[in-house]
Amino acid sequence: MVMGDTESCSSRAVDFVWSESKSRKQRVKVQVYNEILFRLKQSNEEETRQPYFEDDLWAHFYRLPSRYALDVNLERAEDVLMHKRLLHVARDPAATPAIEVRLVLVQGASTRHFSNLVHSGSPRYLLMHEITISTNDKPKLLSQLTSLLSEIGLNIQEAHAFSTVDGYSLDVFVVDGWPLQETEQLRNVLAKEIPKVENHHHVVYPVGEQEQSGINHVNIPAEGIDVWEIDASLLKFEHKIVSGSYCDLYKGAFFSQDVAIKVLTNEHLNENIRREFAQEVHIMRKVRHMNVVQFIGACTRPPRLFIVTEFMSGGSIYDYLHKQKCGLKLPLLLRVAIDVSKGMNYLHRNNIIHRDLKAANLLMNENGVVKVADFGVARVQAQYGVMTAETGTYRWMAPEVIEHQPYNHRADVFSFGIVLWELVTGKLPYDDLTPLQAAVGVVQKGLRPTIPVHTHPILVDLLERCWQRDPSLRPDFSEITELLQHLAQRLQTKRGLAQGNAIEER
């Protein structure tokens, strides 16, 4: 079986054709898969003779980002089998982490490592250790692993970090600094030390303990070792994505991983912005969910104040809606809404209120998974359960927030209702009013966006419940998720029956 341009393992990628660059990356993934498949069959590897091998191999490529296909060495097709095996082993908690250590030839290395030099011709090759690790993906894992390798005396010459769509990591390091003849000893040391890193429990401090930022360092509540602190010299800036009032967002790379780098601009830096920066880092380092943008690390030493997250190649839901100039079809709308609802349910279960939920803060990765982003004004809900102070964006803001009244997590539910309306219509809420006029209308006149007549009745009911003036009458996100999933299942069943009837009629 040779794969075509579509991904049969998931219809998400087919439904979400967001950009030419995404399509190009998917084509490259398919091309590399086909080439690796051909080479493995030519090599007569035993595994290639197993039933469903081709499907299993494609599933391996599909669960990893397109960048993995770009990094695969076609001359060493068998490496893919090793990666596939390690990811399989990592599923077993008793076997985690899965580790492979071997010697590899590295081209173009410096001659200062003369003892490792294989030959003196051009190009030059060095023998180095390659370490491949697969385990459960966790916040700060890459930073922890790089710190560990440094602590045991290794110098990282090359690094490749990948996360699968189902929550596992595949990290490859090329290192020197360890005797070449002691490869097995290196593996034993790693097998002993990596579980210590994985099981390291951090102390999480209440938000109230956060201190005012100082001159030399933005104070973030300590977690023991701040493994999320990133050395700015390890970041590679590629291009600016967007400029904001107090920050710029760049696409970049960190140890070969595509990342987004949020940079606070010095000319607008003040105590309030530093406090928000510290708050965002404090919250993001604690969260881990497939529908929340993943925090990788931060630089907290002025003048370099950065937040580094995974790069979401699909862009924002807002941009997509306004390029299409229409709402989403119901199946696609439900996929997006369910992803958002799951992410928000996770945040609320961890007592985090987002406070600025809108389509512009919902980002999509290359696999069509939508994630909640931008925690610049998010807060951990206090024990007494309510908060005050106006924050967020007027067009999406709950009336109790606009009025500076005490509010809780259900303010996010109101904003979700506006987001759901955006998905239905593809429009900006209250686009005929200024933000302030919209806020006054919401509070004083009970203004809500007009729901189109073609909207599914279950969504109409959900919208109206999310928009209730009384926060206690709004559903929580666990109920919203269940309702949306039930509707999606009903639609899928109907489509299946319709297709079956069409086949019978033929």
C-alpha positions as CSV (number, residue, x, y, z in Angstrom):
1,M,0.0,0.0,0.0
2,V,1.4,3.4,-1.0
3,M,-0.1,6.4,0.7
4,G,-1.7,9.2,-1.2
5,D,-1.9,12.9,-0.2
6,T,-4.7,12.3,2.3
7,E,-4.3,10.8,5.8
8,S,-6.6,7.9,6.1
9,C,-5.9,7.5,9.8
10,S,-7.8,10.7,10.6
11,S,-10.2,12.9,8.7
12,R,-9.1,16.0,10.8
13,A,-6.2,16.7,8.4
14,V,-8.5,16.5,5.4
15,D,-11.1,18.8,6.9
16,F,-8.5,21.4,8.1
17,V,-6.8,22.7,5.0
18,W,-5.5,25.8,6.6
19,S,-2.5,26.8,4.5
20,E,-0.2,25.9,1.6
21,S,2.6,25.3,4.0
22,K,0.6,22.7,5.9
23,S,-0.3,20.9,2.7
24,R,3.3,20.9,1.6
25,K,4.4,19.5,5.0
26,Q,1.8,16.7,4.7
27,R,3.0,15.8,1.2
28,V,6.6,15.6,2.5
29,K,5.4,13.3,5.3
30,V,3.8,11.0,2.7
31,Q,6.8,11.1,0.4
32,V,9.2,10.2,3.3
33,Y,6.9,7.4,4.4
34,N,6.8,5.9,1.0
35,E,10.6,6.1,0.6
36,I,11.2,4.6,4.1
37,L,8.7,1.8,3.3
38,F,10.5,1.1,0.0
39,R,13.9,1.0,1.6
40,L,12.8,-1.2,4.5
41,K,11.2,-3.7,2.1
42,Q,14.4,-3.8,0.1
43,S,16.4,-4.5,3.2
44,N,14.2,-7.5,3.9
45,E,13.8,-6.6,7.6
46,E,11.7,-9.3,9.3
47,E,9.3,-6.8,10.7
48,T,8.3,-5.7,7.2
49,R,6.8,-9.2,6.6
50,Q,4.4,-8.9,9.4
51,P,0.6,-8.4,8.6
52,Y,-0.5,-4.8,8.5
53,F,3.1,-3.5,8.7
54,E,2.5,-0.8,6.1
55,D,-0.5,0.5,8.1
56,D,1.5,0.4,11.4
57,L,4.3,2.3,9.8
58,W,2.0,5.0,8.5
59,A,0.4,5.2,12.0
60,H,3.9,5.8,13.4
61,F,4.5,8.7,10.9
62,Y,1.0,10.1,11.5
63,R,1.3,10.3,15.3
64,L,4.5,12.4,15.0
65,P,4.8,15.9,13.6
66,S,5.7,16.6,10.0
67,R,9.1,17.8,11.2
68,Y,9.9,14.2,12.2
69,A,9.7,13.2,8.5
70,L,12.0,16.0,7.5
71,D,14.6,14.9,10.1
72,V,14.5,11.2,9.2
73,N,17.8,10.0,7.6
74,L,16.7,8.1,4.5
75,E,20.0,6.3,4.4
76,R,19.2,4.8,7.8
77,A,15.6,3.7,7.3
78,E,16.0,1.1,10.0
79,D,16.1,4.0,12.5
80,V,12.4,4.4,12.0
81,L,11.8,0.9,13.2
82,M,13.9,1.7,16.3
83,H,11.8,4.8,17.0
84,K,8.6,2.8,16.5
85,R,9.8,0.1,18.9
86,L,10.8,2.6,21.6
87,L,7.4,4.4,21.4
88,H,5.7,1.0,21.8
89,V,7.9,0.1,24.8
90,A,7.1,3.5,26.4
91,R,3.4,2.6,26.6
92,D,4.3,0.1,29.3
93,P,4.7,1.9,32.7
94,A,7.0,-0.8,34.0
95,A,9.4,-0.3,31.0
96,T,9.4,3.5,30.9
97,P,11.6,5.2,29.9
98,A,12.6,3.3,26.7
99,I,16.2,4.1,25.9
100,E,18.6,3.2,23.0
101,V,22.2,4.2,23.1
102,R,24.6,3.5,20.2
103,L,27.6,4.8,18.4
104,V,27.1,6.8,15.2
105,L,29.3,8.6,12.7
106,V,28.8,12.4,12.7
107,Q,29.9,14.2,9.6
108,G,31.5,17.6,9.6
109,A,32.5,17.7,13.2
110,S,35.5,19.6,14.6
111,T,38.9,18.0,14.6
112,R,39.4,19.0,18.2
113,H,38.0,15.6,19.1
114,F,41.0,14.0,17.5
115,S,40.8,10.7,19.4
116,N,37.3,10.1,17.9
117,L,38.3,10.9,14.3
118,V,37.5,8.1,11.9
119,H,39.5,9.3,9.0
120,S,41.4,12.5,8.0
121,G,39.9,12.9,4.5
122,S,37.2,15.3,3.6
123,P,34.5,15.2,4.8
124,R,35.6,14.4,8.4
125,Y,33.6,12.0,10.6
126,L,33.5,11.5,14.3
127,L,32.2,8.7,16.4
128,M,29.7,9.9,19.0
129,H,27.0,8.5,21.1
130,E,23.4,8.8,20.0
131,I,20.8,8.6,22.8
132,T,17.2,8.1,21.9
133,I,14.6,8.3,24.7
134,S,10.9,7.7,24.6
135,T,8.6,8.2,27.6
136,N,5.4,9.9,28.7
137,D,5.5,13.5,27.5
138,K,5.5,15.9,30.4
139,P,5.9,19.6,30.9
140,K,9.6,20.7,31.0
141,L,10.7,17.2,29.9
142,L,13.2,18.4,27.3
143,S,14.8,20.9,29.7
144,Q,15.1,18.2,32.3
145,L,16.7,15.8,29.9
146,T,19.2,18.3,28.6
147,S,20.1,19.3,32.2
148,L,20.6,15.6,33.1
149,L,22.9,14.9,30.2
150,S,25.0,17.9,31.1
151,E,25.2,16.8,34.7
152,I,26.6,13.4,33.8
153,G,29.3,15.1,31.7
154,L,27.9,14.9,28.2
155,N,28.1,17.7,25.6
156,I,25.0,17.9,23.3
157,Q,26.1,18.3,19.7
158,E,22.7,17.8,18.1
159,A,19.2,17.4,19.5
160,H,15.8,16.5,18.0
161,A,12.6,16.5,20.1
162,F,9.2,15.3,19.1
163,S,5.9,14.8,20.8
164,T,3.2,12.4,19.5
165,V,-0.4,13.2,19.2
166,D,-1.2,10.7,22.0
167,G,1.1,12.0,24.7
168,Y,4.5,10.4,24.2
169,S,7.9,11.9,23.6
170,L,10.7,10.9,21.2
171,D,13.9,12.7,21.9
172,V,17.2,12.1,20.1
173,F,20.5,13.5,21.3
174,V,24.0,13.2,19.7
175,V,26.6,13.7,22.4
176,D,30.3,13.5,23.2
177,G,32.1,13.4,26.5
178,W,31.6,9.7,27.3
179,P,34.2,6.9,26.6
180,L,33.3,5.3,23.3
181,Q,34.0,1.8,24.6
182,E,31.5,2.3,27.5
183,T,28.3,2.5,25.6
184,E,26.4,0.0,27.8
185,Q,27.6,1.8,30.9
186,L,26.1,5.0,29.5
187,R,22.8,3.3,28.9
188,N,22.8,1.9,32.5
189,V,23.5,5.4,33.9
190,L,20.6,6.9,31.9
191,A,18.2,4.1,32.8
192,K,19.0,4.8,36.5
193,E,18.9,8.6,36.3
194,I,16.0,9.4,33.9
195,P,13.3,7.9,36.2
196,K,14.5,10.2,38.9
197,V,13.8,13.2,36.6
198,E,10.4,11.8,35.7
199,N,9.4,11.3,39.3
200,H,10.7,14.6,40.5
201,H,7.7,16.4,42.2
202,H,7.7,20.1,42.2
203,V,6.2,22.3,44.9
204,V,3.4,24.5,43.5
205,Y,2.9,27.8,45.4
206,P,-0.3,29.8,45.6
207,V,-0.5,32.7,43.2
208,G,-0.8,35.1,46.2
209,E,2.9,34.3,47.0
210,Q,4.0,35.9,43.8
211,E,6.4,38.8,44.4
212,Q,6.9,42.0,42.5
213,S,9.5,41.7,39.8
214,G,13.0,43.0,40.4
215,I,15.6,44.6,38.3
216,N,17.6,41.5,37.5
217,H,15.0,38.8,37.6
218,V,11.2,38.5,37.2
219,N,10.2,36.6,40.4
220,I,8.3,33.4,39.7
221,P,7.3,31.2,42.6
222,A,10.0,28.5,42.9
223,E,9.5,24.9,41.9
224,G,12.7,23.6,43.5
225,I,14.9,23.6,40.4
226,D,13.6,25.9,37.7
227,V,14.1,23.4,34.9
228,W,11.8,25.5,32.7
229,E,14.3,28.4,32.7
230,I,15.7,28.6,29.1
231,D,19.1,29.9,28.1
232,A,18.2,32.5,25.5
233,S,21.3,31.6,23.4
234,L,19.7,28.2,22.7
235,L,16.8,29.9,20.9
236,K,16.8,30.4,17.2
237,F,14.6,33.2,15.9
238,E,13.2,32.7,12.4
239,H,10.6,35.4,11.7
240,K,8.1,37.6,13.4
241,I,4.5,36.3,13.4
242,V,2.7,39.3,14.9
243,S,3.4,42.4,17.0
244,G,1.3,43.4,19.9
245,S,1.0,46.4,22.2
246,Y,3.6,45.1,24.6
247,C,5.1,42.0,23.0
248,D,6.1,40.4,19.7
249,L,5.5,36.8,18.7
250,Y,8.2,35.0,16.7
251,K,8.4,31.6,15.1
252,G,11.7,29.9,16.2
253,A,13.4,26.7,17.1
254,F,14.6,25.2,20.4
255,F,16.8,22.1,20.0
256,S,15.3,21.6,16.5
257,Q,11.8,21.8,17.8
258,D,9.5,24.4,16.2
259,V,8.4,26.9,18.9
260,A,6.6,30.1,19.3
261,I,8.5,32.8,21.2
262,K,6.6,35.6,23.0
263,V,9.0,38.5,23.6
264,L,8.1,41.4,25.9
265,T,9.3,44.6,24.3
266,N,11.5,46.8,26.5
267,E,9.9,50.1,25.6
268,H,6.6,49.1,27.1
269,L,7.9,47.2,30.1
270,N,6.5,48.2,33.4
271,E,5.6,46.6,36.7
272,N,2.1,45.6,35.6
273,I,3.3,43.9,32.5
274,R,6.1,42.1,34.4
275,R,3.5,41.0,36.9
276,E,1.3,39.6,34.1
277,F,4.4,37.9,32.5
278,A,5.2,36.2,35.9
279,Q,1.6,35.2,36.2
280,E,1.5,33.6,32.8
281,V,4.7,31.6,33.4
282,H,3.4,30.6,36.8
283,I,0.2,29.2,35.3
284,M,1.5,27.7,32.1
285,R,4.2,25.7,33.7
286,K,1.6,23.8,35.7
287,V,-0.8,22.8,32.9
288,R,-0.6,19.8,30.7
289,H,-3.5,18.9,28.4
290,M,-3.8,18.0,24.7
291,N,-6.2,21.0,24.2
292,V,-4.0,23.6,26.0
293,V,-1.0,25.0,24.2
294,Q,2.1,23.4,25.7
295,F,4.6,25.5,27.7
296,I,8.2,24.7,27.0
297,G,10.1,27.2,29.0
298,A,10.8,30.9,29.7
299,C,13.6,33.5,30.0
300,T,12.9,35.5,33.2
301,R,16.1,37.7,33.4
302,P,15.6,41.2,32.0
303,P,16.1,42.6,29.4
304,R,15.3,39.2,27.9
305,L,11.8,38.2,28.9
306,F,10.5,35.4,26.7
307,I,7.8,32.7,27.0
308,V,8.4,29.7,24.7
309,T,5.5,27.4,23.7
310,E,4.9,24.8,21.1
311,F,4.4,26.2,17.6
312,M,0.9,25.9,16.3
313,S,1.2,25.8,12.5
314,G,-2.5,26.0,11.8
315,G,-2.8,29.5,13.2
316,S,-5.8,30.9,15.0
317,I,-9.5,30.0,14.7
318,Y,-10.2,33.7,14.3
319,D,-7.9,34.0,11.3
320,Y,-9.4,30.9,9.7
321,L,-13.0,32.0,10.1
322,H,-12.3,35.5,8.7
323,K,-10.4,34.1,5.7
324,Q,-13.3,31.8,4.9
325,K,-15.8,34.6,5.6
326,C,-18.4,32.1,6.8
327,G,-19.1,29.8,9.7
328,L,-18.0,26.2,10.1
329,K,-20.1,23.2,8.9
330,L,-21.6,21.4,11.8
331,P,-19.3,18.4,12.0
332,L,-16.2,20.6,11.9
333,L,-17.8,23.1,14.3
334,L,-18.3,20.3,16.8
335,R,-14.7,19.1,16.6
336,V,-13.4,22.6,17.3
337,A,-16.0,23.3,20.1
338,I,-15.3,19.9,21.8
339,D,-11.5,20.5,21.8
340,V,-12.0,24.0,23.3
341,S,-14.5,22.6,25.9
342,K,-12.1,19.9,26.9
343,G,-9.2,22.3,27.3
344,M,-11.4,24.7,29.4
345,N,-12.8,21.9,31.5
346,Y,-9.2,20.9,32.4
347,L,-8.3,24.4,33.3
348,H,-11.4,24.8,35.5
349,R,-10.7,21.5,37.2
350,N,-7.4,23.0,38.1
351,N,-8.9,26.2,39.4
352,I,-7.6,28.3,36.5
353,I,-9.9,31.0,35.0
354,H,-8.8,32.0,31.5
355,R,-10.5,35.4,31.5
356,D,-9.9,36.1,27.8
357,L,-11.5,33.2,25.9
358,K,-12.1,34.2,22.2
359,A,-11.4,32.7,18.7
360,A,-8.2,34.6,18.4
361,N,-6.8,32.8,21.5
362,L,-7.6,29.3,20.0
363,L,-4.8,27.8,18.0
364,M,-4.6,24.7,15.8
365,N,-1.7,22.4,15.2
366,E,-0.8,20.5,12.0
367,N,-3.1,17.5,13.0
368,G,-6.2,19.6,13.4
369,V,-6.2,19.7,17.2
370,V,-7.4,23.0,18.6
371,K,-5.8,24.3,21.8
372,V,-6.5,27.1,24.2
373,A,-3.7,29.7,24.3
374,D,-2.7,33.1,25.8
375,F,-2.7,33.0,29.6
376,G,-1.5,36.6,29.9
377,V,-4.6,37.6,32.0
378,A,-5.5,34.1,33.4
379,R,-5.6,33.6,37.1
380,V,-5.8,30.8,39.6
381,Q,-9.2,31.1,41.4
382,A,-8.9,32.0,45.0
383,Q,-10.3,29.6,47.7
384,Y,-13.3,31.7,48.3
385,G,-14.3,31.1,44.7
386,V,-14.9,34.6,43.3
387,M,-12.7,37.3,41.8
388,T,-13.0,41.0,40.9
389,A,-11.4,43.4,38.5
390,E,-12.3,43.9,34.8
391,T,-10.1,42.0,32.4
392,G,-10.5,40.3,29.0
393,T,-12.0,41.7,25.8
394,Y,-15.3,43.5,25.9
395,R,-17.0,41.7,23.0
396,W,-16.6,38.3,24.8
397,M,-16.8,39.5,28.4
398,A,-19.4,38.3,30.9
399,P,-21.7,41.0,32.3
400,E,-20.5,40.5,35.9
401,V,-16.9,41.1,34.7
402,I,-17.9,44.3,32.8
403,E,-19.6,45.6,35.9
404,H,-16.6,44.8,38.2
405,Q,-18.7,42.5,40.2
406,P,-17.3,39.3,41.9
407,Y,-17.1,36.5,39.3
408,N,-15.9,32.9,39.1
409,H,-15.1,30.3,36.4
410,R,-18.5,30.7,34.8
411,A,-17.4,34.0,33.3
412,D,-15.4,31.8,30.9
413,V,-18.6,29.9,30.0
414,F,-20.2,33.1,28.9
415,S,-17.2,33.8,26.7
416,F,-17.4,30.3,25.3
417,G,-20.9,31.0,24.2
418,I,-19.6,34.0,22.2
419,V,-16.9,31.8,20.7
420,L,-19.5,29.2,19.8
421,W,-21.5,31.9,18.0
422,E,-18.3,32.9,16.2
423,L,-18.0,29.3,14.9
424,V,-21.6,29.3,13.8
425,T,-21.4,32.6,11.9
426,G,-17.8,33.3,11.2
427,K,-18.4,36.9,12.2
428,L,-17.1,39.3,14.8
429,P,-19.7,39.7,17.6
430,Y,-21.5,43.0,17.7
431,D,-19.6,44.1,14.6
432,D,-21.8,47.1,14.1
433,L,-20.9,48.5,17.6
434,T,-17.7,49.7,19.2
435,P,-16.4,47.4,22.0
436,L,-17.6,49.9,24.7
437,Q,-21.1,50.1,23.1
438,A,-21.3,46.3,23.1
439,A,-20.3,46.2,26.7
440,V,-23.0,48.7,27.7
441,G,-25.6,46.8,25.7
442,V,-24.7,43.5,27.3
443,V,-25.0,44.9,30.8
444,Q,-27.9,47.4,30.5
445,K,-30.0,45.9,27.7
446,G,-29.3,42.2,27.9
447,L,-27.8,42.4,24.4
448,R,-26.6,39.1,22.9
449,P,-25.5,38.2,19.3
450,T,-28.3,37.2,17.0
451,I,-28.4,33.4,16.5
452,P,-28.9,32.4,12.8
453,V,-32.2,30.6,12.0
454,H,-30.4,27.6,10.5
455,T,-28.5,26.9,13.8
456,H,-29.0,23.4,15.2
457,P,-31.6,23.6,18.0
458,I,-29.2,21.9,20.5
459,L,-26.6,24.6,19.8
460,V,-29.3,27.3,20.1
461,D,-30.2,26.0,23.6
462,L,-26.5,25.8,24.6
463,L,-25.8,29.3,23.4
464,E,-28.7,30.7,25.4
465,R,-27.7,28.8,28.5
466,C,-24.1,30.0,28.2
467,W,-25.3,33.6,27.9
468,Q,-27.5,33.6,31.0
469,R,-27.2,36.8,33.1
470,D,-27.1,34.7,36.3
471,P,-23.8,32.8,36.3
472,S,-25.2,29.9,38.3
473,L,-27.6,29.1,35.4
474,R,-24.7,28.6,33.0
475,P,-23.5,25.0,32.4
476,D,-20.0,24.0,33.3
477,F,-17.6,22.6,30.8
478,S,-17.9,19.0,31.8
479,E,-21.6,19.2,30.8
480,I,-20.9,21.2,27.7
481,T,-18.3,18.6,26.5
482,E,-20.7,15.7,27.1
483,L,-23.5,17.5,25.2
484,L,-21.3,18.4,22.2
485,Q,-19.9,14.8,22.1
486,H,-23.4,13.4,22.2
487,L,-24.5,15.6,19.3
488,A,-21.4,14.7,17.3
489,Q,-22.1,11.0,17.8
490,R,-25.7,11.4,16.7
491,L,-24.6,13.1,13.5
492,Q,-22.0,10.4,12.8
493,T,-24.7,7.7,13.3
494,K,-27.0,9.5,10.9
495,R,-24.3,9.8,8.3
496,G,-23.5,6.1,8.6
497,L,-27.2,5.1,8.2
498,A,-27.5,7.4,5.2
499,Q,-24.5,5.9,3.5
500,G,-25.7,2.4,4.2
501,N,-29.1,3.2,2.6
502,A,-27.4,4.7,-0.4
503,I,-25.4,1.5,-0.9
504,E,-28.5,-0.7,-0.6
505,E,-30.3,1.4,-3.3
506,R,-27.5,0.8,-5.7
